[in-house]
Amino acid sequence: MGKASKTSFVCQSCSAVSPRWAGKCAACGEWNTLIEETDVAAPPGTGLARARKGRVIALETLRGGGKEAPRFSTGHVELDRVTGGGLVPGSALLIGGEPGVGKSTLVLQLAAKLSSAGRHAIYFSGEEASAQVRLRAERLGLSDAPVALASETNLASILATLEGGKRADLIVIDSIQTLWAEAIEAAPGTVSQVRAAAHALIRHAKTTGSTLLMVGHVTKDGQIAGPKVIEHMVDTVLYFEGDRDHTYRILRAVKNRFGATDEIGVFEMASEGLREVANPSELFLGDRDASSPGAAVFAGIEGTRPLLVEIQALVAPSGLGTPRRAVVGWDANRLSMLLAVLEARAGVSFTGQDVYLNVAGGLKITEPAADLAAAAALLSSLSGVAIPRHQVHFGEVSLSGAIRATPLMALRLKEAQKQGFRRAVMPAQAEVETKMSKLTLRRVTHLRELADGSLPCD
């Protein structure tokens, strides 16, 4: 008689295991995320089954020069930038994004580009039939690309196809949540199924030297679903961001074992697919109305790339007992702190005023250096005086009201000068070679100087 299967309840948000069902996960606090799953033997090929006695591994020292991982170009400059210079054979990448943002379009264009360059690319579609993928390829003008295409969700069939044919340079799985293993009694997309599928595919990629690219769904919070354990298993995690109301898309690296993190690539959604944007600053500043109060240009840094973006603010009298504080593209807590500093240290009160802050183009900014630009936009909207058209801002505001220096200031000034700006409001403690910059530098030591309008000029 076989051993009876043991059931447990697994949280689909944090993968915590509970012996009994509960409405709320005790580990992460999410509601209605515990799903019953059966603990059975791991499917063949996942490496989770009990193995024979291992072999003795030869140990090495840290001494000796290491070689840089070999790469091959994707054919897309922006994608090469995000991945750190190209794709590494044997690596596993995970790309996530909201539905309709363009994930399938991006991976299909990548597979077509590599296959047209002579590399073997295999595309497994679990969400669409092969005919649907071919229709998309026809719309994008990629029908002639020699991409090997299949519509399959069975993990064993996918592994058998990969192991029985020619070694693939690129394997695309769209998406990982649709795959299922027969030996696991759980629905596709659950923690057990996703973990087993990802582990088996990554093991195959590491063994054969193929590059694995998996597409992942995101939750309502914008995190890759199914769960976070997938991000720990792969080498690179990419988030594809964008708003359906805007044509631009941003590919952001949040984890990269072979390159820098927080790097971004900018694309534009067109009728022929995703098109690379060589000058993102011009894209985000193209529709700017410099004559309107409440708009300030921030010279920011995304990864290693300087980027100019407009921060818009609107301060209006409030008819509510508690004025509204709404922010899009920035941290709401950061806005509350900035308003408190303006009132306590600079004597500018926003009591009785509704405050709205927006980053133009839908871009999300997390850099503290945006404090000074946000403060300038708020003061401009409150006073009704527009900021000079050819002026940029950057600097971090402390709780004392002092303006702190930010990194990579030379790159910010160089990008501003490249885009035709003539003045820069920046921290006074910044060490910048003034002879190298043709901009007029206005150095600020305290937020009070910005509020009073007394900005000393170099």
C-alpha positions as CSV (number, residue, x, y, z in Angstrom):
1,M,0.0,0.0,0.0
2,G,1.4,3.4,-1.0
3,K,2.0,6.1,1.6
4,A,-0.9,8.5,2.0
5,S,-0.4,11.9,0.6
6,K,0.0,14.7,3.1
7,T,-1.9,18.0,2.5
8,S,-0.8,21.4,3.6
9,F,-2.0,25.0,3.0
10,V,0.5,27.2,1.2
11,C,0.3,31.0,1.0
12,Q,0.3,32.1,-2.6
13,S,1.8,35.5,-1.6
14,C,4.8,34.5,0.5
15,S,4.9,30.7,0.2
16,A,4.5,30.1,3.9
17,V,3.2,26.7,4.8
18,S,0.4,26.2,7.4
19,P,-1.0,22.8,8.6
20,R,-4.6,24.1,8.5
21,W,-6.6,26.7,6.6
22,A,-7.0,30.2,7.9
23,G,-8.5,33.3,6.4
24,K,-5.3,35.3,7.0
25,C,-1.7,34.3,6.5
26,A,0.2,34.4,9.7
27,A,3.5,35.2,7.9
28,C,2.7,38.1,5.6
29,G,-0.8,39.1,6.8
30,E,-2.5,38.7,3.4
31,W,-6.1,37.5,3.3
32,N,-7.5,34.6,1.4
33,T,-4.1,33.4,0.0
34,L,-3.9,30.0,1.7
35,I,-4.6,27.2,-0.9
36,E,-4.6,23.5,-0.1
37,E,-1.8,21.6,-1.8
38,T,-0.8,17.9,-1.7
39,D,2.8,17.0,-0.8
40,V,3.9,14.3,-3.3
41,A,7.2,13.1,-4.8
42,A,8.9,15.7,-7.0
43,P,8.6,15.2,-10.7
44,P,11.5,13.8,-12.6
45,G,14.0,16.3,-13.7
46,T,13.4,18.9,-11.0
47,G,16.3,17.8,-8.9
48,L,14.0,17.6,-5.8
49,A,13.7,13.9,-5.6
50,R,15.9,11.8,-3.3
51,A,19.2,11.2,-5.1
52,R,22.1,8.8,-4.6
53,K,25.1,9.4,-2.5
54,G,26.9,12.5,-3.8
55,R,30.5,12.9,-5.0
56,V,33.3,14.7,-3.3
57,I,33.6,18.3,-4.6
58,A,37.0,19.9,-5.2
59,L,37.3,23.0,-3.1
60,E,39.1,26.2,-4.4
61,T,40.4,29.4,-2.9
62,L,39.5,33.0,-3.6
63,R,42.9,33.7,-5.1
64,G,43.1,34.0,-8.9
65,G,41.6,36.2,-11.5
66,G,38.0,35.6,-12.5
67,K,36.9,36.0,-16.1
68,E,33.9,38.1,-17.0
69,A,30.8,36.1,-18.0
70,P,30.6,35.6,-21.8
71,R,27.7,37.4,-23.4
72,F,25.9,37.8,-26.7
73,S,24.0,40.9,-27.8
74,T,20.3,40.9,-28.0
75,G,20.3,43.3,-30.9
76,H,18.4,45.9,-28.8
77,V,20.6,48.6,-27.3
78,E,18.2,49.3,-24.5
79,L,17.8,45.7,-23.5
80,D,21.6,45.2,-23.6
81,R,21.9,48.2,-21.3
82,V,19.5,46.8,-18.7
83,T,21.0,43.3,-18.7
84,G,24.5,44.6,-18.3
85,G,25.8,44.2,-21.9
86,G,23.8,41.3,-23.3
87,L,22.5,37.8,-22.3
88,V,24.8,35.4,-20.5
89,P,24.5,31.7,-21.7
90,G,23.1,29.5,-19.0
91,S,21.5,32.4,-17.1
92,A,17.8,32.6,-16.1
93,L,15.8,35.9,-16.5
94,L,12.4,36.7,-15.2
95,I,10.4,39.6,-16.7
96,G,7.2,40.8,-15.0
97,G,4.6,43.4,-15.8
98,E,0.9,44.2,-15.8
99,P,-1.4,42.7,-18.4
100,G,-1.2,44.5,-21.7
101,V,2.0,46.4,-21.0
102,G,3.9,44.6,-23.8
103,K,5.8,41.7,-22.3
104,S,4.8,39.2,-25.0
105,T,5.7,41.7,-27.7
106,L,9.1,42.3,-26.2
107,V,10.1,38.7,-25.8
108,L,8.7,37.9,-29.3
109,Q,10.8,40.7,-30.8
110,L,13.8,39.5,-28.9
111,A,13.4,35.9,-30.1
112,A,12.9,37.1,-33.7
113,K,16.0,39.3,-33.5
114,L,18.2,36.5,-32.2
115,S,16.9,33.9,-34.6
116,S,17.4,36.3,-37.6
117,A,21.0,36.7,-36.4
118,G,21.6,32.9,-36.7
119,R,20.9,31.8,-33.1
120,H,18.4,29.1,-32.2
121,A,15.4,30.6,-30.3
122,I,12.5,28.5,-29.0
123,Y,9.2,30.2,-27.9
124,F,6.8,28.3,-25.7
125,S,3.4,30.0,-25.4
126,G,1.2,28.8,-22.5
127,E,-1.4,31.6,-22.7
128,E,-2.0,31.8,-26.5
129,A,-2.4,29.3,-29.3
130,S,0.3,29.2,-32.0
131,A,-2.0,30.9,-34.4
132,Q,-2.4,33.9,-32.1
133,V,1.4,34.2,-31.8
134,R,1.8,34.0,-35.5
135,L,-0.9,36.8,-36.0
136,R,1.1,39.0,-33.6
137,A,4.3,38.3,-35.4
138,E,2.6,39.2,-38.7
139,R,1.5,42.5,-37.3
140,L,5.0,43.2,-36.1
141,G,6.6,42.2,-39.4
142,L,8.4,39.2,-37.8
143,S,6.8,36.4,-39.8
144,D,10.0,35.6,-41.7
145,A,12.1,35.1,-38.5
146,P,13.0,31.4,-38.0
147,V,11.7,31.2,-34.4
148,A,10.7,27.7,-33.2
149,L,7.2,28.1,-31.8
150,A,5.0,25.8,-29.7
151,S,1.9,26.1,-27.6
152,E,2.4,23.9,-24.5
153,T,1.8,24.0,-20.8
154,N,3.0,20.5,-19.7
155,L,6.4,20.7,-18.1
156,A,7.4,17.2,-19.0
157,S,6.6,17.8,-22.7
158,I,8.6,21.0,-22.7
159,L,11.6,19.4,-21.1
160,A,11.4,16.4,-23.5
161,T,11.3,18.8,-26.5
162,L,14.3,20.8,-25.2
163,E,16.4,17.7,-24.4
164,G,15.5,15.9,-27.7
165,G,16.4,18.6,-30.1
166,K,19.2,21.0,-30.9
167,R,20.5,23.1,-28.1
168,A,18.6,26.4,-27.9
169,D,20.5,29.7,-27.4
170,L,17.3,31.3,-26.1
171,I,14.3,29.6,-24.4
172,V,11.2,31.8,-23.9
173,I,8.4,30.7,-21.5
174,D,5.3,32.8,-21.7
175,S,4.3,32.5,-19.0
176,I,5.7,30.5,-16.0
177,Q,2.3,30.6,-14.2
178,T,0.7,28.5,-16.9
179,L,3.0,25.5,-16.6
180,W,2.0,22.4,-14.6
181,A,3.8,19.2,-13.6
182,E,1.7,15.9,-13.5
183,A,3.3,14.7,-10.2
184,I,2.0,17.8,-8.3
185,E,-1.6,17.8,-7.4
186,A,-2.2,21.5,-7.5
187,A,-3.6,24.0,-10.0
188,P,-1.3,25.8,-12.4
189,G,0.0,29.0,-11.0
190,T,0.2,27.8,-7.4
191,V,3.4,27.9,-5.4
192,S,4.2,24.2,-5.8
193,Q,3.6,24.2,-9.6
194,V,5.6,27.4,-10.2
195,R,8.5,26.4,-8.0
196,A,8.8,23.0,-9.7
197,A,8.5,24.4,-13.2
198,A,11.0,27.1,-12.6
199,H,13.5,24.8,-10.9
200,A,13.3,22.2,-13.7
201,L,13.8,24.8,-16.5
202,I,16.6,26.6,-14.7
203,R,18.4,23.3,-14.1
204,H,18.1,22.6,-17.8
205,A,19.4,26.0,-18.7
206,K,22.4,25.7,-16.4
207,T,23.2,22.2,-17.7
208,T,23.0,23.0,-21.4
209,G,24.1,26.6,-21.5
210,S,20.9,28.0,-22.9
211,T,19.5,31.4,-21.8
212,L,16.1,31.0,-20.2
213,L,13.7,33.9,-20.3
214,M,10.5,33.5,-18.2
215,V,7.5,35.8,-18.3
216,G,5.7,36.3,-14.9
217,H,2.4,37.7,-13.9
218,V,2.2,40.5,-11.3
219,T,-0.2,40.9,-8.4
220,K,-2.4,43.9,-7.7
221,D,0.5,45.4,-5.7
222,G,2.8,45.2,-8.8
223,Q,4.9,42.3,-7.5
224,I,5.7,39.2,-9.5
225,A,3.1,36.6,-8.5
226,G,3.7,33.0,-7.7
227,P,5.6,33.9,-5.4
228,K,8.7,35.9,-4.6
229,V,10.6,32.6,-4.4
230,I,11.0,32.7,-8.2
231,E,13.0,35.9,-7.9
232,H,15.5,34.2,-5.6
233,M,16.0,31.3,-8.1
234,V,16.8,33.4,-11.2
235,D,19.8,35.5,-12.1
236,T,18.0,38.6,-13.4
237,V,14.7,40.1,-12.5
238,L,13.2,42.7,-14.9
239,Y,10.1,44.7,-14.5
240,F,8.3,46.1,-17.5
241,E,6.5,49.3,-16.5
242,G,4.2,51.6,-18.3
243,D,0.8,53.2,-18.5
244,R,-1.7,52.3,-21.1
245,D,-2.5,56.0,-21.5
246,H,1.2,56.7,-22.6
247,T,3.1,55.1,-25.4
248,Y,6.4,54.8,-23.5
249,R,7.5,51.6,-21.6
250,I,10.3,51.3,-19.1
251,L,12.2,48.1,-18.6
252,R,13.8,48.2,-15.1
253,A,16.3,45.8,-13.6
254,V,15.8,45.1,-9.9
255,K,18.2,42.2,-9.6
256,N,21.1,41.3,-11.8
257,R,23.9,38.9,-11.0
258,F,25.8,39.9,-14.1
259,G,25.3,43.7,-14.1
260,A,24.1,46.8,-12.3
261,T,20.7,47.0,-10.7
262,D,18.2,49.8,-11.0
263,E,19.2,50.2,-14.7
264,I,16.5,51.1,-17.1
265,G,15.7,50.8,-20.8
266,V,13.1,53.1,-22.4
267,F,10.9,51.9,-25.3
268,E,8.0,53.4,-27.1
269,M,5.0,51.3,-28.2
270,A,4.3,51.9,-31.9
271,S,2.2,50.1,-34.5
272,E,5.2,48.0,-35.5
273,G,5.9,47.0,-31.9
274,L,8.3,48.3,-29.3
275,R,10.8,50.9,-30.5
276,E,13.9,51.9,-28.6
277,V,14.2,55.5,-27.3
278,A,17.7,56.8,-27.5
279,N,17.0,60.1,-25.8
280,P,14.5,59.5,-22.9
281,S,14.9,63.1,-21.6
282,E,13.6,64.5,-24.8
283,L,10.6,62.1,-24.6
284,F,9.6,63.1,-21.1
285,L,10.0,66.8,-21.8
286,G,8.5,66.9,-25.2
287,D,5.1,68.3,-24.2
288,R,6.2,70.5,-21.4
289,D,4.4,73.9,-20.9
290,A,7.1,76.0,-19.3
291,S,4.8,79.1,-18.9
292,S,2.6,77.3,-16.3
293,P,3.3,77.7,-12.6
294,G,4.0,74.5,-10.6
295,A,6.3,72.7,-13.1
296,A,10.0,72.0,-12.3
297,V,12.5,69.9,-14.2
298,F,14.3,67.3,-12.2
299,A,17.8,66.1,-13.3
300,G,17.7,62.5,-12.1
301,I,19.7,59.3,-12.4
302,E,18.2,56.0,-13.3
303,G,20.9,53.3,-12.9
304,T,23.8,54.8,-14.8
305,R,21.7,57.0,-17.1
306,P,20.9,60.6,-16.5
307,L,17.3,61.5,-17.1
308,L,15.4,64.8,-17.1
309,V,11.8,64.6,-16.1
310,E,9.2,67.2,-15.2
311,I,7.6,67.3,-11.7
312,Q,4.2,69.0,-11.7
313,A,2.5,70.4,-8.6
314,L,-0.9,72.0,-8.0
315,V,-1.8,73.8,-4.8
316,A,-5.5,74.8,-4.5
317,P,-7.7,76.0,-1.7
318,S,-9.5,73.1,0.0
319,G,-13.1,73.0,0.9
320,L,-12.6,69.9,3.1
321,G,-11.8,69.8,6.8
322,T,-8.7,67.7,6.0
323,P,-7.0,68.9,2.9
324,R,-6.2,66.3,0.3
325,R,-2.6,65.1,-0.4
326,A,-2.4,63.2,-3.7
327,V,0.8,62.1,-5.4
328,V,1.4,60.0,-8.6
329,G,4.9,58.7,-9.4
330,W,6.5,59.7,-6.1
331,D,6.4,58.5,-2.5
332,A,3.4,59.9,-0.7
333,N,5.3,59.8,2.6
334,R,8.1,61.8,1.1
335,L,5.6,64.5,0.0
336,S,4.2,64.7,3.6
337,M,7.7,65.1,5.0
338,L,8.6,67.8,2.4
339,L,5.4,69.8,3.3
340,A,6.3,69.6,7.0
341,V,9.8,70.8,6.4
342,L,8.6,73.7,4.3
343,E,6.2,74.8,7.0
344,A,8.6,74.2,10.0
345,R,11.9,75.4,8.5
346,A,10.9,77.8,5.7
347,G,7.8,79.3,7.1
348,V,5.6,78.3,4.1
349,S,2.3,76.9,5.2
350,F,0.1,74.6,3.1
351,T,-2.7,74.5,5.7
352,G,-6.1,74.6,4.1
353,Q,-4.6,73.8,0.7
354,D,-5.1,70.7,-1.4
355,V,-1.8,69.5,-2.7
356,Y,-1.4,67.4,-5.9
357,L,2.0,66.2,-7.1
358,N,2.6,64.3,-10.4
359,V,5.6,63.1,-12.3
360,A,5.0,63.8,-15.9
361,G,4.8,60.8,-18.3
362,G,3.9,58.4,-15.5
363,L,7.5,57.7,-14.5
364,K,8.1,56.5,-11.0
365,I,10.9,58.3,-9.1
366,T,12.4,56.9,-5.9
367,E,15.6,59.0,-5.8
368,P,15.8,61.4,-2.8
369,A,17.5,64.0,-5.0
370,A,14.0,64.9,-6.4
371,D,13.2,66.7,-3.1
372,L,14.5,70.1,-4.3
373,A,12.6,69.9,-7.6
374,A,9.4,68.9,-5.8
375,A,9.8,71.8,-3.4
376,A,10.4,74.2,-6.3
377,A,7.2,73.0,-8.0
378,L,5.1,73.3,-4.8
379,L,6.4,76.9,-4.1
380,S,5.8,77.9,-7.8
381,S,2.2,76.6,-7.7
382,L,1.5,78.3,-4.3
383,S,3.0,81.7,-5.5
384,G,1.6,81.5,-9.0
385,V,5.1,82.4,-10.4
386,A,6.4,80.1,-13.2
387,I,9.9,78.7,-12.9
388,P,12.3,79.8,-15.6
389,R,12.1,77.6,-18.6
390,H,15.8,76.7,-18.9
391,Q,16.3,75.7,-15.2
392,V,16.8,72.3,-13.6
393,H,16.8,71.2,-10.0
394,F,18.3,68.4,-7.9
395,G,19.1,68.0,-4.2
396,E,18.0,66.1,-1.2
397,V,16.2,68.0,1.6
398,S,16.9,67.0,5.2
399,L,14.5,67.4,8.1
400,S,16.4,70.5,9.2
401,G,15.8,72.1,5.8
402,A,19.4,71.8,4.7
403,I,20.1,70.8,1.1
404,R,22.3,67.8,1.0
405,A,24.6,66.8,-1.9
406,T,23.6,64.0,-4.3
407,P,25.8,61.5,-6.2
408,L,26.7,61.8,-9.9
409,M,26.1,65.5,-10.1
410,A,28.5,65.9,-13.1
411,L,26.3,63.5,-15.2
412,R,23.2,65.5,-14.2
413,L,24.7,68.8,-15.3
414,K,26.0,67.3,-18.5
415,E,22.6,65.9,-19.5
416,A,20.9,69.2,-18.6
417,Q,23.4,71.1,-20.8
418,K,22.9,68.6,-23.6
419,Q,19.1,69.3,-23.5
420,G,19.6,73.0,-23.8
421,F,19.2,74.1,-20.2
422,R,21.2,77.1,-19.0
423,R,20.7,77.1,-15.2
424,A,20.9,74.5,-12.4
425,V,19.7,74.8,-8.8
426,M,21.8,72.4,-6.8
427,P,23.3,71.8,-3.3
428,A,25.9,74.3,-2.2
429,Q,28.1,71.5,-0.8
430,A,28.4,69.9,-4.2
431,E,31.9,69.6,-5.6
432,V,31.6,70.2,-9.3
433,E,34.3,71.4,-11.7
434,T,32.6,74.7,-12.8
435,K,35.0,75.1,-15.7
436,M,33.6,71.9,-17.3
437,S,30.0,73.1,-17.1
438,K,28.6,76.0,-19.2
439,L,25.5,76.1,-16.9
440,T,24.9,78.9,-14.5
441,L,25.0,77.1,-11.1
442,R,22.8,78.4,-8.3
443,R,23.9,76.8,-5.1
444,V,21.4,76.4,-2.2
445,T,22.3,75.6,1.4
446,H,18.8,75.7,3.0
447,L,15.3,75.3,1.8
448,R,14.6,78.8,3.1
449,E,16.6,80.3,0.3
450,L,14.4,78.6,-2.3
451,A,11.3,79.8,-0.5
452,D,12.6,83.4,-0.3
453,G,13.8,83.5,-3.8
454,S,17.3,84.5,-2.7
455,L,19.4,82.1,-4.7
456,P,23.0,83.1,-4.9
457,C,24.6,82.7,-8.3
458,D,28.2,81.4,-8.9
